Amino acid sequence: MSALFSIALWLGAIAVAAWLFRRLGQYASDNAPRFRDMSYGVAFGYVLGVAAIVWLALAYVASLSSDTAVANKFFFLGMAINGFLVFAAAAWVFRWLGRKIGTAGTRKLFRAMPLTASFGVLIILIYAIFSVFAGVIAPYGQDEILQGVAANIVPGGDPNLGGNPDFPLGTDQIGRDIMSRLIYGAQNTVGIAFATTLLAFFLGGSLGFLAAVVGGWTDQVLSRGVDVLMAIPSLIFALLLMTIASVWSSRLGIPLTVFMVLIIAVIDSTRVFRLARAVGQNIVVMDYIEAAKLRGEGMGYLVFREILPNATAPLLAEFGLRFCFVFLTIAALSFLGVGIQPPLADWGTMVRDSAAFINYAQFAPKAALTPLLAAGAIALLTVAVNFVVDWMLHRSSGLKE
């Protein structure tokens, strides 16, 4: 009750401050239009924003306090602010370099790129580098149990807090290097998600364009089949099929990861089918499609040479969104134990295996970082891809800032 009372008290103070801000602004500016026409809601938003910034600044200072109890209370908030500042600076430098270095086309692209898109492209590039060169970058193997090294070493490398400078991100419950597993997790989780998304787009896009061009019974059969699949919640459906596949995997000698890729690709191809069919139906009635048909062009030419090039923009944007959904679905299935299987390192599995360390967040926050490292890697890539997709949608829409 005291917490609710405090929140209500602060909101009341902000409401009063917003009213005073608007009145004083009107008086001080001689009733200038920017204050005269300002609604109370806008004034409340300004004051609330300033209050939030002030609170964040005070909380950040508290996270640097010499008092351990106070610093631990704001430890994660301080880390989040540090991360935000570092990534914002890195995105700005990356965009500045992109405007100075490269071809005329890339420099023009970076000049039109907002800071959020620059951040997204930078993060995607970093993840791609770690995915491709994981074997070179990682100091240890993804399933290598380090001999003579303690398990559950705390991240941070401080021996006084249970860390080890040789393992800055610590070790897991059986003595494997977490940094190496995070790097290999990028290769496995992101690589498998990318391959799954490509397969989903090949299936859904091809069938969607086929339904749009042929129409008739072909369109009806494919569309109704897709409707049936989309009526079932995707995560529950994937979990059910993966449970069945786990039985057949051992009998057939096929890795469960292969079944996972096929199952998620088929489920997500239904969403791609709907988009490809809708876009294809708008393109197939164009005059140049009719001209191609009169020339006697075949189905392959119509789909891949006429329709696909004109549907690239929405499909690319959908590819980014689908990749996020596939990526999160794989992480969720791995967290539930039916996704990517050992010895492959996977971020969803890492979160599950170290979830118990969250209990130490109040009095030993660095110990609680272990599950948050993999969870943060998942969240960071998801945000980055969405930033890039938003920018691509804005560019393809033709809207101006």
Secondary structure, DSSP 8 states (H G I E B T S, - for coil): -HHHHHHHHHHHHHHHHHHHHHHHHHHHTTS-HHHHT--HHHHHHHHHHHHHHHHHHHHHHHHT-SSHHHHHHTHHHHHHHHHHHHHHHHHHHHHHHHHHSS-HHHHHHHHT--HHHHHHHHHHHHHHHHHHTHHHH-SS-TT-B-TT--SS--TT--GGGT--TT-TT-B-TTSBBHHHHHHHHIIIIIHHHHHHHHHHHHHHHHHHHHHHHH-HHHHHHHHHHHHHHHTS-HHHHHHHHHHHHHHHHHHHT--HHHHHHHHHHHHHHHHHHHHHHHHHHHHTTSHHHHHHHHTT--HHHIIIIIIHHHTHHHHHHHHHHHHHHHHHHHHHHHHTTSSS-TTS--HHHHHHHTGGGGGGTTT-TTTTHHHHHHHHHHHHHHHHHHHHHHHHHHHHHT---
